[in-house]
Amino acid sequence: MILTESPVKPLPTHLKTVAEFEQWEREYGHDGSYEFVRGRIIEKKDVKQNEFFLIRFLTRLFAKTAAYERGDELTPEMDSYVDSVRKRRPDLAYFTLEQIEDTRTGNRQKTRFAIEILSDSESYQDVLEKVQDYFDAGAELVWYVIPEHKKITVYTSPDFSQAYKGSELISAAPVLPDFQFRVDELFA
């Protein structure tokens, strides 16, 4: 028996809302994960092994916070809804226990704190668009981890950012005041 690969179906271009996109996903299922932004379906690349240690460091550090003790989560690749036409999937997203419990009722949640790891395929425009989307959804903090330069850019608004590197202390305050570390510890 000769096995042949089935042709990859092109992604639809006629979908206008997150609800339409999620209906399409349920009906036609595609491998991988996607973001949906104003009619565009954006494929999310899988986490690379060289990024895994970053995610591991951050999630294990989060497990030492008061928020974790309350039942909150810092979780990878979880949907974060912006509005009816935008849904993002941050590399790591913070959700409170109340938000997690509210998902049982079908309510769509928005992260207050998103962490993204810059990928080779992302342009500066992509970064700015994601940051804007998170803040449009009500985020208070966005971190962009830049492994190649061993630094983290912290956004406290779409228009204000500060880069941290080396032995500088980074903190997720005011969202998570006890979630802090020296940047070089992340890249050790």
Wavefront OBJ file of the C-alpha trace (Angstrom):
o trace
v 0.000 0.000 0.000
v 1.390 3.367 -0.985
v 0.605 6.245 1.296
v 0.346 9.676 -0.177
v 0.117 12.899 1.690
v -3.184 14.637 1.423
v -2.884 18.099 -0.030
v -2.854 20.918 2.474
v -6.058 22.876 2.228
v -5.587 26.622 1.920
v -6.792 28.703 4.813
v -10.072 30.520 4.185
v -10.016 34.230 3.455
v -13.727 34.990 3.760
v -14.034 34.822 7.553
v -14.715 38.141 9.263
v -15.157 37.415 12.975
v -13.537 35.313 15.672
v -16.822 33.380 15.987
v -16.763 32.510 12.253
v -13.110 31.506 12.516
v -13.736 29.261 15.534
v -16.709 27.660 13.758
v -14.453 26.945 10.771
v -11.852 25.415 13.136
v -14.480 23.135 14.694
v -15.801 22.008 11.302
v -12.589 21.643 9.344
v -9.882 21.330 11.989
v -6.364 22.140 10.951
v -3.115 21.019 12.501
v -1.327 23.694 14.476
v -2.565 26.780 16.262
v -3.638 30.104 14.890
v -4.324 33.681 15.766
v -7.173 35.515 14.058
v -6.799 39.224 13.372
v -9.355 41.154 11.339
v -9.974 38.391 8.799
v -6.371 37.145 8.696
v -5.517 33.686 9.977
v -1.987 33.776 11.338
v -0.278 30.450 11.921
v 1.548 30.194 15.237
v 4.796 28.309 14.917
v 5.487 25.585 17.454
v 7.793 26.416 20.326
v 11.347 25.641 19.348
v 13.515 23.610 21.685
v 15.811 26.577 22.251
v 12.770 28.539 23.512
v 11.589 25.767 25.822
v 14.136 26.634 28.526
v 12.805 30.225 28.561
v 9.225 29.050 29.067
v 10.346 26.556 31.694
v 12.255 29.212 33.631
v 9.302 31.621 33.584
v 6.615 29.093 34.522
v 8.697 27.609 37.335
v 9.430 31.085 38.712
v 5.723 31.931 38.493
v 4.999 28.838 40.623
v 6.734 30.675 43.510
v 4.379 33.692 43.430
v 1.395 34.575 45.589
v -0.739 34.563 42.416
v 0.113 30.910 41.811
v -0.800 30.109 45.419
v -4.220 31.734 44.812
v -4.754 29.458 41.778
v -3.801 31.868 38.991
v -1.873 30.518 35.978
v 0.836 31.611 33.583
v 0.052 29.301 30.715
v 1.528 28.737 27.261
v -0.404 29.171 24.025
v -3.792 30.027 25.521
v -6.323 32.076 23.581
v -6.577 35.703 24.644
v -9.554 37.467 23.108
v -9.250 41.105 22.076
v -12.672 41.709 20.539
v -15.015 40.131 17.994
v -12.433 40.310 15.201
v -9.146 39.615 17.053
v -7.887 36.616 19.004
v -4.245 36.247 20.003
v -2.254 33.319 21.470
v 0.651 34.678 23.510
v 3.598 32.401 24.152
v 2.671 32.828 27.842
v -0.463 34.462 29.210
v -1.486 35.264 32.765
v -5.025 34.432 33.885
v -6.528 34.728 37.346
v -8.395 31.870 38.978
v -11.626 33.841 38.516
v -10.965 34.122 34.775
v -10.163 30.420 34.548
v -13.373 29.499 36.370
v -15.335 31.909 34.171
v -14.250 29.980 31.052
v -16.609 27.190 32.156
v -19.521 29.456 31.295
v -18.097 30.067 27.831
v -16.915 33.593 28.561
v -13.892 34.584 26.518
v -10.948 35.807 28.551
v -8.308 38.475 27.960
v -4.878 38.334 29.525
v -3.673 41.153 31.757
v -0.042 40.144 31.163
v 1.323 38.608 27.961
v 4.816 37.296 27.295
v 5.965 36.817 23.712
v 9.242 35.318 22.505
v 10.415 37.055 19.356
v 10.512 34.615 16.469
v 12.694 34.816 13.369
v 9.646 35.355 11.187
v 8.215 38.325 13.111
v 8.667 41.809 11.745
v 8.783 44.977 13.811
v 5.294 45.759 12.499
v 4.066 42.343 13.755
v 5.423 43.116 17.230
v 3.767 46.540 17.338
v 0.451 45.078 16.159
v 0.485 42.346 18.821
v 1.384 44.793 21.571
v -1.431 47.114 20.476
v -3.911 44.213 20.422
v -3.006 43.131 23.961
v -3.458 46.649 25.303
v -6.690 47.113 23.327
v -7.937 44.026 25.199
v -7.047 45.546 28.572
v -3.573 44.151 29.228
v -1.503 46.095 31.715
v 1.852 44.635 30.751
v 3.495 42.937 27.757
v 6.988 41.489 27.679
v 8.802 40.725 24.445
v 11.707 38.343 25.061
v 14.455 38.719 22.455
v 16.698 35.640 22.817
v 19.225 36.660 20.167
v 20.071 39.819 22.117
v 19.426 38.336 25.569
v 17.077 41.140 26.509
v 13.435 41.757 27.324
v 11.450 44.736 26.126
v 8.754 45.671 28.623
v 5.676 47.499 27.350
v 3.544 49.320 29.898
v 1.454 50.848 27.117
v 1.469 50.498 23.338
v 3.565 53.672 23.180
v 6.021 53.157 26.032
v 8.632 50.451 26.352
v 11.894 49.895 28.151
v 14.543 47.281 27.413
v 16.209 45.252 30.176
v 19.324 43.112 29.861
v 22.238 41.670 31.782
v 21.989 41.946 35.552
v 19.053 44.375 35.444
v 16.063 43.393 37.555
v 12.794 42.930 35.693
v 9.461 42.888 37.478
v 5.907 42.129 36.395
v 4.567 44.749 38.831
v 1.891 45.990 39.159
v 0.246 42.836 37.789
v 2.504 40.364 39.638
v 4.761 42.282 42.044
v 6.598 39.191 43.296
v 7.359 37.893 39.785
v 10.833 39.300 39.240
v 14.328 38.185 38.311
v 17.598 39.359 36.817
v 17.441 39.162 33.031
v 20.695 37.218 32.774
v 19.122 34.466 34.924
v 16.617 33.808 32.126
v 19.409 33.289 29.607
v 21.846 31.425 31.892
l 1 2 3 4 5 6 7 8 9 10 11 12 13 14 15 16 17 18 19 20 21 22 23 24 25 26 27 28 29 30 31 32 33 34 35 36 37 38 39 40 41 42 43 44 45 46 47 48 49 50 51 52 53 54 55 56 57 58 59 60 61 62 63 64 65 66 67 68 69 70 71 72 73 74 75 76 77 78 79 80 81 82 83 84 85 86 87 88 89 90 91 92 93 94 95 96 97 98 99 100 101 102 103 104 105 106 107 108 109 110 111 112 113 114 115 116 117 118 119 120 121 122 123 124 125 126 127 128 129 130 131 132 133 134 135 136 137 138 139 140 141 142 143 144 145 146 147 148 149 150 151 152 153 154 155 156 157 158 159 160 161 162 163 164 165 166 167 168 169 170 171 172 173 174 175 176 177 178 179 180 181 182 183 184 185 186 187 188
